[in-house]
């Protein structure tokens, strides 16, 4: 179990760091697109598409990282009145009955979508960027990263809910 937790944490830390660097690149790129458009009256469909790609990649890669760091939305109005053990049990239930099924559904439903995109080597028109299939591949990857982190957080929450149990 500890190996699962370490692997999930390390993998999502790497994905989170990639997302953080993508945000820096995204800011520079957006500033460049705006400057080119309004200062030099030049536009680039490829650059605008790259902004879309980076924006999508940033959020998809950061899902597991955000969950690891507790950055997802919670309903604190209910949970603040609960004991730590009850909060951990609610966390376990949420992960088992909501998050894991969502991740599995996303993996299942995105498979054909991504496979078709790879089969066609989908890209944009001649002025855009080729390789949309690469971006679409981030959908199941992000679901897998989130699922991996969900399993690690489930183990942690289970340990908090059952402090007397052996690890």
N, C-alpha and C positions, 0 to 999 in steps of 0.2 A: 504494500500500500504506500509505503514511504517513497518507493521508486516511482510509482504513478504520480504522486504529488510533486516530486522533484522534477520529473519529466514534463508534466503539464505546466508547472510554474516556469521552468526554463524556456519551454517552447513558446509560451505566450509572452514572456518577457522579450524574447527575440522579435516576435511579431509586433509587439508594442513599440519596440525601439525602431523597427522599420517604419511603422506608422508615424512615429514622431518625426523621423527624418523626411518622410513623405510630406508632412505638413509644412516643413521648412521649404522644400522644393515647390510645393503648391503655392505658398505665399509669394515666392520669387517669381514663379511662372505667371501667376495672376497679375502681379505688378507689371511684369514685362508685357503681357497681353494688353493691359489697359494703357500702358505708356505707348506701345506701338500703335494702338488704335487712335488714341486721342492726341498724341504729340506728333506722330508721323503719318497719320491717316493710312495705316497699314493693318490689315487683319489677316489672321491665319486660322483656318478651320482646324488644321491639325493641332495647333497650340491650344485652341479652345477644347478640342476633344481630349487632349492630354490632361487638361484641367479636370474634365469629367472622370477620366480614368483614375487619376490620382485621388480625387475626392472619394470615389467609390472604394478604391483600394485602402485608403486611410481608415474609413469607417469599418470596412469588413475585417481588416487585419486587427483592429483595436477591440473587437468584441470580447474575445477571451481575456485580453489584457485588462479591460475595464472591469470585467466580472471578477477577476483575480484581486483587483484592488478595491472592490466594493463600490464601484462608481455607477452601477446600474440603479435604477429607480427602485425605492422601497417605500412601503407605506408605514412610516414611522409613527403615525398617530395610533396605530394598533399595536405595533411591536414594542413601543417604549413602556407599555404597561405590563408586558410579559416578563417572566423570569428569563434568565439566560438560557436555561435548559429548554423552556418552551419555545423561545425564539429559534433555537437550533433545530427543534423538531419541525417547526413551521418551515424553516429553511430546507430541511430534508424533503418535506412534502412538496414544496414548490419546485425543487430541483427534479424530483422523481416524476411528479404528475404534470408539470408544465414545461420546464426547460429541456429536459432530456427528450420528451416527445417532440417538442418544437425543433430541436436539432436534428433528430432522426427524420422528421417530416421534410425538413429543408434539404437534407442529404438525398432523400428519396425523390422529391419532386424536382430537384435541380439536375439530377443525373441526365435525363433525356435532353433537357434544355442545353446543358453544357456539351453533351456528346454530339448533338446536332450541330452546334456551333463549331466544334472541333472538326467534325466531318466535312463541313463546308469551308473550313478555314476562314470563318466569317470576319469581314472587315468593313470599313466604311466605304463611301464612294471615293472616287479618285482624289478628291481634295482632302479627305480625312486620313485616319490612321488604319493600317491593316492590323489584324490580330485582336479583334474584339473577343475572340475565344479565350485569350489569355486572361482578360479581365473577368469574363464570365466564370472562369475556373476558380476565381476567388470566392464565389458563392458557396460551393461545397467545402472549400478549404476553411472558410470562416466558420461554417457550421461544425466542422470537425474540430477546429481549435476550441470553439465554445463548448462542445460536448466533452472534450478532454478536460477542460478546466472545470466544467460542471461536475464531472466524476471526482476530481480532486477536492472540490469544495464540498461535495456530498460526504466524502470520507472525513473531512474536517468537521463538518456540522454534526455528523453521526458521533464523532468522538466527543464533541461538546455536549450532545444530548445524552450520552451514556459515559460519563467520566469514570465510572467504576469498571467498565469493560476493558479487557486487555486489547492493546493495539494490534 
